[in-house]
Amino acid sequence: MVVASDIEHMIYRRGTEEGLEQHNGGTKEEFAVEADLLENKTKIFRFPSNLRRIGAERDYIAPRTVAIGPYYRREPELQAMEEVKRKAVNYFFQESAQEREATYQKIIPIARKARNYYADTHVLDGIPEDEFASIMFIDGCFLVQFIDYMIRASAETSWFASMIQPYMIGITRDMMLLENQIPWPVIKFFTALRPLMMGQIIGFVTSCLSGRILSKGSFVLDIDQDYQPSHLLCLTRSCIVGRKRAMDAPFFPDETVQAYTSAMELAEMGIKLKPTNNTQLSDMNIVEDSFFFATLSLPPLSLDSIGACWLVNMAAFEMWTEASWTDDCSINSYLAVMSLLMSQEDDIGELRARRIIQGLSNHRALEFFDGLEPGLCPGRAYYRLIIGLAEYKHKRRVWIAIYRILYNHIRTIIKVVSVVGVLVGIFTDIMADDTTATTPARVRQLQLSKNVATRDINVQDTVINIGGNWEELRPDVRMQQIKSKIHRFPSSLRRFGTEGDYIVPRTVALGPYYNGKPELQAMEEVKSAVVGYFFLELGVSQQATYERFKPIAREARVYYADTKVLEGIPDDEFTAMMFADGCFLVQYMDHMINLRGETSWLRSMFHAHYLGIERDMLLLENQIPWPVIEFFTSLREPSLLGDIIIYMFASLGTSLSKEHLFLDINKSYRPPHLLGLLVFYLVGSGKQALEIPTSSKASRGRPGFSGALSVIESFHISEKQPLKEMQVTTSAAELKEMGIKLKASKSMRLSDIGITEEGPLIANLSIPPWSMHSVQACWLVNMAAFEICTATGFNDEYHVNSYICIISLLMNQEEDVHELRVKHILQSFFGNKQTLEFIKGMAPNLSPGPAYGRFIADLATYKHRRRLRIAIYRFFYNNAKTVAAVLPIIGVLVGIFKTVLSLEQKQQ
């Protein structure tokens, strides 16, 4: 039996001269090794050594959210999902313990066979058979339940939807990791219990990789019913690479072939890049169109964090299972071709303009492929394309040389032609003066033509674009309880939040999650002093108020989702904590709103820690329940709630308008905490209008607030347009080419995004502005995390997540950030590069909702309906300088023609 090291060694050497010699003159023993490799196609392997380094550096190997199978089941950071998995089992069987136990008995013989699927037998040595069967039962049930929910539950509002929503991005990522798989027989067993077609699963996965939103009829693919994959990653890989092609070229070329090229070099050669109409990564070919042109077709790729992680794991899987000399290694070959085409960011810009690559910024995409390329093992599919390019270069070398001269020197040619045209025009005018008199009007016309032509000779930068322990959860869990909880940071955003320091407070701890943290103890003394100042100014008894507060504290205790933190905190200690934190927070906001002029130590203390408190008071894990805040605000002014909302809007960098100093306040709405209050009104979910008088203290010194937050109407994407697919890629630069002008909305509602047509060729895209400073960036991340944690299903709007994803969609390079900054959509102390990295780093981990889908649908509809006008506008936009240079030449030629015609008439 072949060992793992032998397999890796064979794979690593394939493609080298030594490997070629062994292939041409190989022994029977070596071919026996390849026969053994076929038996290993059903194994669940560890990550191969070729890619392990890049996989470890970029975190493509280990799961972050959920362990599926035995390899990572004991990792401490994944234990929180074990309870969720058990609850999913109960939901799967609808709380029927009898049916659950009967199904468990059926899975035992399947689990015995599944044990042989795992290549790393050392991990299995310490797992008894009954425990392994339990792992297969829980993980298989959970995985099928999750996939079924992702496909069917677009409008589901069950407790399962609320429970799984915060982990959705993380689970989606982890279920396609090579070392985080369960054998196919286990999945097949549970899918048989559900009316679930595996073609639907593949359609969903393929749409993620292709970067397109497919129509409903395109989600089910034609799957070979006889095909038996080893696991889910294997099935997905098989469907996106397509069927194997016949051997139409030698594996290695007979002569040395220059493999180096790039997207920009192909453009110079007259080879146009074009995306294929399918997602099969093996569909790469070059086709000759005419004397000067050829087309290189490549499958489109959506390169976000999940797509990149999946592709790397599929490439790793191929290295184990595609070890035969005649295999295509389609994933490795595709990634190698993409890496070959990228030598600089301009190459990525070219690929992005051709709709071949989408997602990551140009800089990050270049880093991804440069780092991945040395560990890849390309196969026949790669060499077929290399040979095709080499043959095209050799056969068309004369035409390529001519085309390259025209491509690289087109601006010089235009200038020379313009000068020659002017000189010919002057010479013709002189000859005409000798033979016939010219009228004064004619003289002025010729002089004007010469001046215009001469002036436009100096046009620069002319661009021509060529080319058994079961925990039961009762079904009476309410959605409102999910929304009212103070959650921990969702797993999908935790890594981004940790790296950017957006989770943990730096200055003050509010609530129990970070209470007692050593570096925050300095503010505890300040809190005690603030409590005394609060009641001294209020003129009421602190002890009497504390007694009235005790039942509020008991109610507040149930708001915290992480009950383990509360287990060591007695009721009296918790009450004292809530009392001090609530009093401190309300006193701070009242002080900042009123901006009193006293020179007390309180003013000095607050302003010394102003930025730190502002940042920390809206962290998701640093909240106190709303009943606590409501209790202390009731001791102050009745209008303090409205003042607090306006104060938070002002802190976002929003100015207050004197003409719109009113706010829609839903008096029946009770947010879970201060962060929830901000999100509620920032997305425009108000019902009852309450005018805030212009004399309100909160409005002083903050002119320009745009109010009137309205109720969000439920909306479903229109299906009137018969669009088979909608491109989800665009950028600020591309919108400019299409005649769509970016415009900052007059309101701060993140739901206020829309396209309006302004004329036959022009449209406006209105986007709410955002101030991207350090504190506001931290708030934005936490608002997105709050939306993910409190969502109850796919029908939730996710306005904050959608807004960030739309902004990310418009950013591919620093020039796009600059364009958004010029249009006052982004107001930032960050540089263009820092802003691009922040948005692009966060967006792939978010959960965009229907608001994002509506925007994509509206943009696709606009492109489809105005495609002819957009093409005309884009031509003049991209070739304005060239047109300006050519028009004078045409004017001169017309003048020459008229002069010659006049001479002929005179001679007659």
N, C-alpha and C positions, 0 to 999 in steps of 0.2 A: 504493500500500500504506500502511495506517495505521501511524503510528509509536507507540512506547510512550508518549511524553508526551501524545499526543492521546487515547489510550485512558484514561490516568489522569485527564486533564482532564474527559473526558466522564463518567467514573464519579464523580468528585468533585462535579460539578455536578448530578448526578442527585438529585432530591429538593429542590432549591432552586427559588425562583420563576423564576430565569433558565432553569433546565433545563426547567421545566414549560412556559414560553412557547415554547421551542424545540421541545418535544415536540408541542404543540398546533399550531404553525405551522411545523414544520420543513421544511427544503428537501430536495431530492433528494440533495444531496451529504451531508447529515447522515445520511440513511437508508442511504446507501452506506457510510458509516463503520460503521454497525451491521452491515451485511452482511460487511464485512471482519473484524469482531470474531468472527463465527462461524468464520472460518477459523483464528483464533488459539486456539480451544478446545483444539487439540492441542499447543500450545506449552508448554515448561517455562520459566516466567517467573522473574524476580527478584521480591523482595518489593515490593509497591506502596508508594508514598510515604505514603499515608494511614496505614498501619500500621507503617511502618519505624521510627519513633521508639520506639513502645511495644514493638515487636518487638526492637529492639536493647537497650533498657533492661532487658527481662526475659529476654533471651537466648532468644528464640523463633525466630531466623533461622538462625544458623550451627550446624552439627553439633558435638557435643562428643566423639564416640567414633569414628565411621566416616564417611568421605567416599564418597558414592554418586553417580556421575556426574562431570562435569569441573569443576564450579564450585569445589569445595573440595579437589581432589585433592592440591594441593601444600602444604596447611597443615601446618606442622611438628608440631603436637600430635596430628595424626591419622595420622602415619606408622607408628605401632606397629601399627595395624590392617591395614596393607597386607600385612604378612607373614601375618597371620591369614587374610586373604582368599585368598591364594595357597594356603595349606594347605587351606582349605575347598574350593578347586577340585580339589585332589588327592583329597580325601575324596569329593567329588561323583562323580568318575569312578573311584573305588575304585582309585586308583594306576595306572590304565591310561593310559599316555602316548599310545598309539596312538589310543584312543577320544577322548582329550582333543584331540589335534591335528586329528582329523577333524571334531569338533564346532566347533573354532575356525574352520576353513575355511568352514563353513556360516554362521557368524555374521557374516562379513565383509560380504556384501551387505545383511544386515539392519542392520548398523552404519552403512552409508552412508545408509540412509533415516533411521536414528535421529538422525543428525547434524543433520537439518533440524528436529528437535523443539525444539532449544534456542534460546530467543529472544535470549540474550546472545551474539551472534556474535563479540564481541571476545575472549571466553575461548577460542573454538575456533580463532582465527587462528593461534595458536602450537602447535596440536596436529596432527601429521600423521595421515593416515587410518589407517595401521597402528597407531599408538599409540592412537588413539581406539577402534579395533576391540578392542584389548587391554583398554582400560578397560571397554567394554561387556561383554566376555566375562567378565572377573573379577568385576565388580560384579553383573552379572545372575546369574551362577552362585552367588555368595556370598549374595545376597538370597534367592533361591529356596531354597537349602540351609538358611538360617536360618529362613525361614517354615515349611518342611517340618518342621524340628526342633521348632519351637514348637508345631505342631499335633499331631504324631504321637509325639514322643519323650518322653512322660511318664515312661517307665521306662528310657530309654536310658542306658547307662553307658559309651558309647564315649569315645575320647579327644577327639572333636569336642565332645561335651557338656561335658567338663571344660575344654576350651579356650574355648568360647563363653560359658560360664556367668558368668564375671566381667564380661562386657561386655553381658549380656542386656538390662538396663534401658536402657543407653545406646543400643544398636542399635534397640531398640523405639521409643525417642524419635526417633532420627535418621531412621528410614526413612519418616517421614511429614512431613518438612520440605519446604516448597515448592521450595527451591533445592537439594534433595538427592535428586532423583528421576532415574530412568532411564526411557526411553520404554517404553511398553507392549509394542510388538512384541518387545523384548528379553526382557521378563519372560515373555511368552507362549511364546517359543521355548524357554526353559528349563523352564517348567512342563509343556510337552508331553513332556519327557524324564522327568518324574516322574509317578506317579499322584496328582497333587495337584489338587483341585478348588478353584477360586477362591472358591466359596461358603463353604468352610471358613475361608478367610482372612478374609472379610468377617464371618463369625460371630464369630471371635475378636476382631476389631477392634471390632465393635459391642458385644460384651459388656464391653469395657474402657470404652467411652464411656457405656454405660447404667448402669454401677455395679452390675451384677447378675451372679451366677454362674448361668449357664443350664444346663439339663439337657443331657445328651449329644445328645438328639434335636433340640435347638433351635439347634445350631451351624451347620447347613447352611441357607442362605437360598436363596430362589428368585431366581436371577440371570438377567436377560435375556441369552440367549446371543448375540444380535445386537449388543449394546452393546459398543462399542470405546472404552474410556477412553484418555486420553493417558498416564497413569501410575498408580501405586498410590494416591497421595493422591486423585486424581480418582475412581477406582473406589470408594474408601471413602466419599468425600463423596456420591457418587450414591446409594449404598445406604442411607445414614442419613438422607437428606432425603426419600426417597420420590419418587414420580412427581409431575409437575407437575399442579396442579389447574386446573380451568377458571376463567375470569375471572368470579368471582361478585360482585365489587365494583369500583368505579372505583379506579384507581391512586391518585388523590388525592381526598379528600372535596370535595364541592361547597362546603361551608361550613367555617369554622374549627373544628377539633375540638381539645378539650383533651386532650393526649396524656399529661399528667402523672398518675401514679397510683403506688401502692406496694402491697406485699403486705398491710400492715396496713390501708391504706385500703380495699382490696377486702374484707377481713374485716368492716370497719365497714359496708360496703354489702350484706353478705349474700352475697358472691360467694366460694364455696369453691374453693380450689385443689386440684387433683387430678392425679396423674401418669397419663400415658397408659400403655397396655399394650404399646406398641411403642417403638422407638428412632428413628422417623422424625421429624426435627426440624421438618418442615413441618406436623406434625399438631398445630396449636394452634387451639383454638376455644372459644367460650363457649356454654353451653346453659342455658336457663331450666328450673328444676326445679319451682318453685311460686311462690306470691305473693311470698314473702320471699327465696327463695334462687335462686341460679344457680351453675353450676359452670364454672370455667375450667380446661380440661385442657391440660397442658403436658408435653412429653416429659421424662423424668428425665435428669439430668446428673451424671456422676461427675467432679468437678472436682479432680483431683490434678495434679501437675506435668506428667505426660505427656498427660493428657486436655486440660488447658488449652493446652499447646503445639500439640497436633493441631488443636484447634478454631480457634486463631488462624491457623494455616497454611491451614486449609480456608476460613476467611473471606477470607484474602488471595488464595487461588486463585479464589474466587468473584468478586472484584473485577475480575479479568481476563476471566473466561469468562462471567459473568452480567451483561454490560453492556447487554443489550437492555432497552428500556423495559417489556417484558412479562414479564421474568424475576422469579422469586420471591425470589432471593437468600436462600435458606432459612437458611443458617448465620448470615449477618449479621442477618437478621430475628430469628432465635431469640435470639442474643446481645443484640440491642437490646431485645427484650421482657424478658429477664432483668434487664438493666441498669435498665430502666424500673421494675421491681418492687422494686428495691433502693435505698432512700435512707438506711437506717440498719441497724445490726446486728440489730435486732428483726425487720426484714423477712426477713433471711436465716434467722433462727431459725424464722420462720413457714414459709418454703419448705423448710427442712430437716425440720420436723415433718411436712410433707405429702409427704415422700419425693421432692421434685422436685430438690433439690440435695444433693449429698453430697461429702465429701472435705475440702477446705480448711477451716480455721477461719473463723468468721464475719468476723473482721477482715480476713483475707487475701482471702477471697472478695469482700468489699466493695471492697477496693483493686483487685482484678483487673478487675471490671466497671466501676468508675468510670474506671480508666485506659484501658480498651478502648473505651468507648462513643463518645468523640469521633471515633475513626477509622473507625467502621463505616459501611456504606452499606446500610441496610435497604431491602427491596423490597416487592413486593405482599403477601407473607405478613405483614409487620409492619403494613402499613396496613389489611389485612383485620381484624386483631385490634383495632386502635385504633378503627376504625369500628364494629365490633361492640360494644366497650365503651361508646362514645359513644351508640350507639342504645339500649343497655340502660339507661344512666343517664337518658336523656331519657324513655324510655317508662315507667320504674319510679321516677321521681323522688319521687313521694309516698310509695310504700312504702319507698323507701330512706331518706327522712327519718325515717319512723316507726321503722324498724329501727335507724337510727343512734342515735336517742334511747334506745331500749331497750338497745342494745349499750353505749353510753358511760355510761349512768346506772343500770345494773342494780343496783349496790350501794346506791345511794340509794333506789331503788324498794323494795328488800327491807327497808331500815331503816324507811321510811315505813309500809309494810304492817305491819311488826312492831309499830310504835307504835300504829297504828290498831287492830290486833287486840287489843293490851293494853287500850287505852282502852275499846273495846267490851266486852271481858270484864269490866272493873271496873264499867262502867255496868250491865251485865246482872246482876252479882252484887248490886249495890245494889237493883235492882228485885226480885230474887228474895228478898232479906232482908225487904222490905216485905210480901210476900204469903205467905211460908211460912218456917218455921223450918228452919235448916240444921244438920245434925249436926256435931259437932266434927271427925269424920274428913273430912267434905266441906270444911270450912273449911281444914283443913291441905292438902288436895289442891289447892284453888283458889289458896291462898297460894303453894304450891310452883310451880304453873304460872306465876303472875305473876312470881315471882322469877327463874325460869329465862328467861322471855321478856324481862324487863327487862335481865338480865345480858347476853344475847346480842345486844341491840340495838347494843352497842359493838363487835361483831366487825369487825375491819379487814381490808383486803386480800382481800376476797372476789373470787375470780376465776372467771369462767364462760368456758369455752373454747368459742366458737361456731365453728363452722366446721371376546613371548616370553621372560621371565626367570622360570622356574618353579622354586620351591624345594619339594622333596618332603620330607614328614615320614613316616617309616616307621610302620606301624600297630602296632609293638610298644611304643609309649609306654604306660606303665602309669598306672593311676589313682593308685596310691600315690605316684608321683613328683609328681603335681600337689598332693597333700595335704601332702607333706613340704617343699615349696618355701616360701621366704620371699618373698612376692609384693610388688609395688607396689600402691598403693591402687587399687581398681577405679574405672573411669571413671565409673560411675553415681553414685558417692559422692564423687568427687574435688572437685567444685565445692563441695558442702556441707562437706566436710572442710577445704578451703582457706579458705572464708569463716569457719568456726568455729575455725580453727587446731587441727585435730585430727590432723594428719598429721606435721608436722615437729617434731622434739624441740627443746625450749627450753634444757635444762640439760646433758644428756649424750648423746653419740653412742655407740650400741651397734651394732657391725657396720659394713660398708663404705659403706652408702648415704649416710650423713651424716658420715662420717669426714673430718676436715679442714675442716669448716665453721668459719669464723673465730670466730663467737660462742660456739662450744662448746669452744674450745681451753683455757679455764681449767680444765675438768674433766680434761683429759688429764694434767696434773701430779698431780692428786689420784689418778687411776688408778695412776700409777707408784708413788706412796707406798703405796697400798692393797695392791698386789702384794707389796711388801716386808713390810708388816705381816701379810699373810696367811701368808706362809711363816715369819715370825718366831714367830707364835703357834702354827703347825702343827708346827714343829721338824723340817722335812724340807728337802732341798736344792732350791733353786729351779731350778738349772741341770739337775739330773737329771730333775726333773719336766717341764721344758721339752722335753727330748729325748723323753720318753715322750709328750708332747702333740703332736708333729709329725704323726704319722699321723692323729690326730683332726682336726687342722686341714685336712689334705688331704681328708678325708671331708666336713668342714663346707663346703668351698668350693662343692660342687655343690648345696648347699641354696638358694643365692640365684638367683632367677629372672631378675633383671636382670643378664645376663652382661656387658653393656657396661661396667658400673661396675667389674667385676673385671679387665677387660682391661689396665688400667694399674697393677695391684697385683701385684708379684712374690710368689712363694710365701713367702719369708722375711718380707716385710712383712705379708702376710695372717696368717701364723702368729703373729707378735708381736701383731697387733691382736686376734685371737681369744683369745690367752693373757691379755692385759691386761683385755679386756672381760669374759671369762668369770670371771676371778678377782675383778674388781671387783663384778660382779653378785651372785655367790654370797656374797662377804664382806658386801655390803650387806644381803642378805636374812637371813643368819645373825645379823648384828648386830641387826637390827630384831626378829627372832623371839626372841632370847634376852634382849634388853633388859638387858645387863650394866650394872653400876653404876660401872664405871671412869670416870675423868675424863680420858680420853685425848683427843688432838687429833682422833682418828678419830671419836669420838662427836660432837664439836662440828662437824666437817666434814659428816658425814652429816645431822645435824639441821638444819644451815643450809640444806641443799639438799633436804630431805626431800620436800616436795611436788613439786618439779621432777623428782626421780628417780622417785618413785612414778608420776607421769604418763608419763614417757618410757619406762619399762621395759616398758610394755604397748602401745606403738605398733606397728602392723603393719609399718612400714618400718624399725623400730628394734630388730629382734630378732637374737639370735645362735642358731645351731642347737642343738638339744637335746643332741647328743653332747658339746658343749663344756660345757654346764651340768652334764650328768651326770658328766663327768670330774671337775669341781671339787667337786661335792657328795659324790662318793665319797671324797674326801680328808677330808671332815668326818665327820658322824655318819650312820649308816645310816638313821636315822629322819628325816633332814632333808627328804626329799621330802614326807612327810606334813605336816611342819611348814610347808613352803612353801605347800602347798595351803590349809591352814587360815589361814595368814597373809594370803594373797590374798583369801580369803573375808571375813576380818575387815576388810581394807582396803576392801571393798565396803560396809562399814557393817553387816555381819551380826554378831550376837552369838552366842556359843558356849554351848550348853546343856550343863550338867554331866551331864544324863541321856543325851545323845546325842553324846558325844565319840567317835564312830567314823565312819569314812569308807570307802566302797566304792572300793577301788583296784584297777584292772586292771593287774597287773604286766607283762602282755605288751604293753600299749599304750605306744608311744613317740611323744610329740607332736613336732611339728616345732620348737617353740620354747615359750617361757613363755606367750605369749598363747594358743597352741593348747592348752596344758595347762589353763588357766583355763576356756576354752570347753568343753573335753571334760567336765570335772567340773561346770561350772555348768549344763549341759543334762541332767545325770544319766546319763551313759554310763559307769557303772562295772560291773564284773562280780565281782571277787573282794573280799570284805570283809576289811579289815585294821583291827583295833581299835587306836586310838591311846589309850594309857593316859592317865588323868586327870592324871598327874604330868608329862605332856609340857610342855616349856618353852613350846611355842607356845600352850598354852591359858591361860597365866597372864595375868590381867588382861583376858581376853576371854570372859566368861561368855555363854552362850546360843547356841552354834553348833548349828544343826539339821542333823544328818548323815544317813547312810544314803542315799547316791545310788544309785539302782537302774538296771538295764538298761532301755533304752527298747525296748518291744516294737514291732514293725512294725504299722502300722495303716492300713487303707484306709477311706475314707469310706463309710458304710453307704448302700445304695441301697434300703433297705426302705421308706422314706417316699416316696410318690409325689408329691414336691414338684416342680412344674414350674419354679419359680425360687426363689431364696433371697435375701432382702434382706441386703446387706452393710453397711447403715448402722445405727448405733445410737449411744448416748451414755450416759454415766453417769446423766444425768437421766432419759433414757427408760427405762433398766433399772429405775430407782427407781419410775417410774410403773407398770411391769409387775409389780412385786412381786419383782424379782430384787435381792437385797442383795449388794453388793460386800463381799468378805472377803479379807484378806491371808492367803496360804497360810503354813503353818508352816515350810515348807522354802524354800530359795533356788533350787531347780531351776526353770529357766525353762520346762521342759516340764510343770510341775505346774499346769495350768490346766484347770478343769472346772466344770460346772454340776451341782449336787445339789439335789433337791427336798426341802424341809423341811416341807411341809404342802400343803393343798389350794390355797392361794393364794400361797405364798411359796417362793422358791428362793434358793440361794446361788451366787454366782459367785466361785470362789477364784482369785486371781491372785498370783503371787509378788511380794513387795515389792522395791522398788529404791530405793537411796539416790542421789538426783539432785544430787550436788555436782559441782564443776568437774572433778575428777580422774575420778570415776566416770562422768560423762557422756562424757568423752574415751575411756575404756575401752570404753563401750558402743558407740560409733561404730566403734571399731577391731575389736571382736569381730564386729559385723555385717559389716564389710568382709572380715574373715578368712573368715567363712562363705561369702560370695559368691565369693571367690577359690578356695576349696578344694572347692566343690560339684562333683559329677560328673554331675549331672542333676536332673530335677524330682523324683526320688524321694528326694532328700536332705531331711531334716526342716527345716532352716533354723530352728532353735528360737529363736535370738536375733532374727533378722529377723521371725519370726512374733510373738514377744513384743512387739516394738516396734510392729508394725502393729496388734496387738490393743489396746495402750495408746492408740495414735493413734485407733483406731476409737471409743474411749470418750470422746475429747476433741473437742468442737466449740467450746467457749467456756470462759472462765476459771472459770465455776461448776463445770464438770465436773472441772477440775483440783483445785479445792477439795474436791470430793466424794471424789476418789481420795486426797487428802491426809488428809482426816478418817478415812477407812477404813484409813489406814496402809499403803496400797499404794505411794504415792510419799512418800518422805521427802526433802525438798529444801531447800537453802539458796536455790534460785532462787525468784523470785516466780511467781505463777500465769501471768502473761503470758509470762514468759521460758521457763517450762517448756512452755507450749502451743506457742510458736514453735519451740522445739528439737525436740519430737516431731513436730509437723506438717511441719516443714521436712525432717526426715530420712526419714520413713515413705514418701513417694512414690518415693524412690530405692532402696528395698529390694526384696528378692526373697522374699516370704513363701512358705512351703512348705506341705506337707500338714498340719503342726500348725495353721497358720492356717485352712486349709480345714476341718479337723475342728471347730474352734471355731465357724466360721460355720454349718456343717451342724448342730451340736448346738443352737446358738441358734435357727436357723430351725425345727428340729424341735420345740423347746420352744414357740416361738410358735404353731406350727400346731396342736400337740396341746392346748394350753391357751388357745386363742384366746378362748373364751367367758369363762373365769375371768379372763384378763388384762383383757378389756373391762370386767368388773364391778369389778375392783380399780382399774383406771385411772379409772373414773367416780367412785368414792368418794375416790380419792386427789386428783384434780383439783378435786373439788367438796365437799371435807370441810367447809370453812367455810360454804359456801352451805347444805349440808344441816343444819349446826348452827344456822344462822339460821332455816331454814324449819321445822324440827321444833317449836320453841316456838310458832310461829304455828298449826301444826296442833293442838298441845296446847290452845291457847286456843280455837280454833274447836270442838274436841271438847267443851271445857268449856261453851261457849256453847250448843252443841246439847243437851247434857244438861240444862242449866238451863232452856232453853225447853221441852224435853220434860217436865221436872218440873212446870213451871208449868201446862202444858196438862193434865197428869194431875190436878193439884190443882183446877183449875177444873171438870174433869169430876166 
